[in-house]
Structure formats: structure tokens, C-alpha cells
Amino acid sequence: DCASGIAVCNTTYTQTNSFTGYGNIQEVYGTCLLAKEQASIWYIFTVQTAGSFGFDILTSHDYDYALYDLTTIGGCSYVPTSTPVRCNFSGTYGNTGLWAPGSVTGITTTSVETPAISINAAGNPYENGITSVIVGNTYALILDNYSLDALGYTINFTGTASIYDHTAPTVSSIAYDCSNHLTLTLSKLVQCSSIDANDFNISPAGFTVTGISGVGCSSGNFTNKIVLTLSGTPATGVYTVNAANGSDG
């Protein structure tokens, strides 16, 4: 689930309804998150320019989080055995997050991320952020809804670092079921609300895209699989699926 986390490309994300469950596998062990993953989601970003880093999770409920430096630990597969650079399990309901620029008062160190900070259930819902995140390092932020209610949150990323992923998703693979359906697997998750009937077309003439849907969109807000429903009886040959600027822009 970490490996397919939401790529950060905005300063603000609003999730109206809380995610349910911990996804495909439980990945968090041995951290301040004593309940591990309950109702969780992952955000992924790679630092483009150095600077301070923090975030605010705006909610009236009890959200907890952990921030991992994936580059340092070796990637998402090492999350279960690694220590996050920031972790907060405060039992206080309401807003939580990292202060930015967030220097650690009184500590001089050559590593801008250490010491790792971990807050237990009795601690403050806010903690010091990172003074200067490292250019090129990829981070994973997991948010977990300890309250297990249906209400969501807004997360605002703060600080002076540039962390936004401006690389558009690409099509990793295409599968045709010989029954007028094409399944496109994308290189990263996209918002279900951004999938538009005119986002793809096929050339040369013969196939017409008559419908489009995101796999899993009925129960979530993001997907990396899109199914095209086709009509037509084209001649045998090679066809190209083209991405297009849909009617939603």
C-alpha cells in the first residue's frame, strides 16, 4: 500500500469520508502507532528543492501519523522494520501535524532529520518538523484514523521545500479481453473524479470508446486501473490507445 501511495501534487488535500481498513497488508510495526494501521492512507513525495517541511491535518477527530524517509531505509518494503523520522499517536482529538520550519531546539546534528521524534498517546498532537529535507529523497506519510468514524480530514503541506510530483502518469500496460474491454494499468494513482469519457481514443478508425470507468472507484477516490468499453468490428492489425484532453480539461 505504501508503494502505491498518493503522489503529492497539491498543497492541500481534502478527504470528505475517511478511508476504511488498512489496504492490502499491514505495514506498520514497532512505532508510536500502537494500534498499527486501522483506517489508513499513504502519501508519497520526492523532494525537489531543499527547505523546511511540515503539515497540518485539520480534523475534529483523532488522526495519527508516521513519516518515513524511504530513500534512507531502502524503500517501502523496509517500512515494517524501520523507524519513522516523525511519529505521532497523540490521543488528543482535533488538529495535528508538524510545525514548519520546525528546528529541534538545542540539538546540533549533521543530519537534518535526527533525532527521530515520536509522540505517545499522552503527548502533544503537534511536534517539530524537519528543518531542511534532503533533495532527491522520497518520503512516505501514513495517516491513520484512530477514531474509525466516517468523517475525513484536510491536510495542508507547509514549509519552504518543494515536494510536488509534477510528472504525469503513464500507461504501464494494456490488457484486451477480446470482449470489447481494454484495461489500462497506470504508473501511479489518479483521482477517480478526473476520469472522463473522452480521456482516451483509439487509432486508426475501427474501435470507438463508448464507456470508461476506474477499477475500485465505487469504494475509493483513487485508482491506477481504467477500463475502456469499446464498440466496433475493426480489421485485424495494430491499434494505438491515445491519451486525450477530456471534456473536464
C-alpha positions in Angstrom: 0.0 0.0 0.0 3.0 2.3 0.7 4.3 1.6 -2.8 1.0 2.7 -4.4 0.5 5.8 -2.2 -1.0 9.0 -3.4 1.7 11.1 -5.1 1.7 14.6 -3.7 1.0 17.2 -6.3 -1.1 19.8 -4.4 -0.6 21.8 -1.2 -4.0 20.8 0.1 -6.0 17.5 0.1 -9.5 17.2 1.4 -10.8 13.7 2.1 -14.5 14.0 2.9 -15.0 10.4 4.0 -12.4 8.5 5.9 -10.6 5.6 4.3 -11.6 2.2 5.7 -9.3 -0.6 6.6 -5.5 -0.8 6.1 -5.4 -1.8 2.5 -3.9 -5.0 1.2 -1.4 -5.6 4.0 -0.5 -4.4 7.5 2.8 -2.5 7.1 3.4 -0.5 10.4 5.1 -2.3 13.3 7.2 -1.2 16.2 6.3 2.6 16.0 4.4 5.0 18.2 1.3 3.9 16.4 0.5 1.3 19.0 -2.8 0.3 17.2 -0.8 -0.1 13.9 -2.8 0.6 10.8 -6.6 0.7 11.3 -8.1 3.1 8.7 -5.1 4.4 6.8 -3.8 6.0 3.6 -0.3 6.8 2.3 1.1 9.9 0.7 4.4 9.8 -1.3 6.6 12.7 -2.3 10.2 13.3 -3.5 12.0 16.5 -2.5 12.6 18.8 -5.5 14.2 21.7 -3.6 15.5 21.8 -0.1 13.7 23.7 2.7 11.6 23.2 5.8 8.8 20.7 5.8 5.7 20.4 7.8 1.9 19.7 7.5 -1.4 20.4 9.2 -4.1 17.7 9.5 -7.3 19.6 10.0 -9.9 17.5 11.7 -12.2 17.3 14.8 -11.3 13.6 15.3 -8.3 11.6 16.3 -5.9 11.1 13.4 -2.3 9.8 13.9 0.6 9.7 11.5 4.1 8.5 10.8 6.7 9.9 8.3 9.3 7.6 6.7 12.4 8.5 4.7 12.1 5.8 2.0 15.4 6.7 0.4 17.3 6.2 3.7 15.6 3.0 4.7 15.7 1.4 1.2 12.1 1.7 0.0 8.6 0.8 1.0 9.4 -2.9 1.6 11.5 -1.9 4.6 8.8 0.1 6.3 7.7 -2.7 8.6 11.2 -3.0 10.1 12.1 0.7 10.1 11.8 3.7 12.4 9.9 6.7 11.1 11.6 10.1 11.2 8.4 11.5 12.8 5.6 9.7 14.5 2.6 11.0 16.5 0.0 8.9 18.4 -1.4 11.7 20.5 -4.9 10.9 21.9 -6.0 14.5 21.6 -8.9 15.0 19.2 -8.5 17.8 16.7 -5.8 19.2 14.5 -2.4 17.5 14.5 0.8 17.7 12.4 4.4 19.0 12.1 5.4 22.6 12.8 7.5 24.1 9.9 10.3 25.2 9.7 10.5 23.1 12.9 14.1 23.1 14.1 14.9 20.9 17.1 15.9 23.4 19.8 19.2 22.9 21.5 20.4 20.0 19.3 23.2 20.3 16.8 23.5 17.5 14.2 24.8 16.9 10.7 21.6 15.1 9.8 18.6 17.3 9.4 16.2 14.5 10.3 17.6 13.2 13.5 16.8 12.7 16.2 13.6 10.9 15.2 10.7 12.3 17.2 8.0 10.0 18.5 4.9 11.2 20.4 2.9 8.8 22.6 -0.9 8.9 23.3 -0.4 11.4 26.2 1.7 13.7 24.1 1.1 16.9 22.1 -0.7 16.5 18.8 2.0 18.7 17.2 5.7 18.2 17.0 8.8 19.8 15.4 9.0 19.3 11.6 12.2 19.0 9.5 14.4 22.0 9.1 15.6 21.0 5.6 14.5 17.9 3.8 17.1 16.3 1.5 16.8 16.9 -2.3 16.1 13.7 -4.1 14.9 11.8 -1.0 11.5 10.1 -1.3 9.2 10.2 1.8 6.1 8.3 2.7 3.5 9.8 5.1 0.8 7.5 6.5 -2.3 8.9 8.1 -4.4 6.7 10.3 -7.9 7.4 11.6 -7.9 6.1 15.1 -11.5 7.3 15.7 -12.7 4.8 13.0 -15.5 7.1 12.0 -16.7 8.1 8.6 -15.5 11.8 8.8 -12.4 12.8 6.9 -9.8 15.5 7.1 -8.0 18.2 5.2 -4.2 18.0 5.0 -2.2 21.2 4.2 1.5 20.7 3.4 3.6 23.6 4.7 7.2 24.8 4.7 9.6 26.1 2.1 10.6 22.9 0.5 9.3 21.9 -3.0 7.8 18.4 -2.8 5.2 18.3 -5.5 5.2 15.5 -8.1 4.6 17.1 -11.5 5.2 14.0 -13.5 2.0 12.9 -15.3 1.0 9.2 -15.0 1.8 7.0 -18.0 0.2 3.7 -19.1 2.3 0.8 -17.8 0.4 -2.0 -19.6 -2.8 -2.7 -21.6 -4.9 -5.8 -21.5 -7.6 -6.6 -24.0 -10.2 -9.3 -23.1 -11.4 -9.9 -26.7 -14.8 -8.9 -25.4 -14.7 -5.2 -26.1 -12.9 -4.2 -22.9 -9.4 -2.7 -22.5 -7.8 -2.4 -19.1 -5.1 0.3 -18.7 -2.7 0.0 -15.8 -1.2 3.4 -14.9 2.2 4.1 -13.4 0.6 5.9 -10.4 -2.8 6.5 -8.8 -5.1 9.1 -10.3 -8.3 10.7 -8.8 -11.4 8.8 -9.8 -13.1 12.2 -10.3 -10.6 13.1 -13.0 -11.5 10.1 -15.2 -13.5 11.4 -18.2 -15.3 9.6 -21.1 -13.1 11.5 -23.6 -9.7 10.9 -21.9 -8.7 8.2 -24.5 -9.3 7.4 -28.1 -8.0 4.6 -30.4 -6.4 4.9 -33.8 -6.7 4.0 -36.6 -10.5 4.0 -37.0 -12.4 0.9 -36.1 -12.7 1.0 -32.3 -14.8 3.6 -30.6 -14.6 4.2 -26.8 -18.2 4.1 -25.6 -17.5 4.0 -21.8 -14.8 4.4 -19.2 -14.6 3.5 -15.5 -12.0 3.3 -12.8 -11.5 0.0 -11.0 -12.4 0.3 -7.4 -13.8 3.8 -7.8 -17.1 2.8 -6.2 -15.4 2.3 -2.9 -12.5 4.8 -3.1 -11.2 8.1 -4.5 -8.1 6.8 -6.4 -7.3 4.1 -8.9 -4.4 3.0 -11.1 -6.6 0.8 -13.4 -9.0 2.2 -16.0 -11.4 0.1 -18.1 -12.4 1.2 -21.6 -15.6 -0.2 -23.1 -15.3 -0.4 -26.9 -17.6 -0.8 -29.9 -16.9 -1.6 -33.5 -15.6 -4.5 -35.5 -12.1 -3.3 -36.7 -9.9 -5.1 -39.1 -7.0 -7.2 -37.8 -4.0 -5.0 -37.1 -2.1 -2.9 -34.6 -4.1 -0.1 -32.8 -2.9 2.7 -30.6 -4.6 3.9 -27.4 -4.1 7.7 -27.3 -4.5 9.8 -24.2 -6.6 12.9 -24.9 -7.6 16.1 -23.1 -11.1 15.1 -21.8 -14.1 17.3 -21.7 -13.3 18.1 -18.0 -10.0 19.6 -19.0 
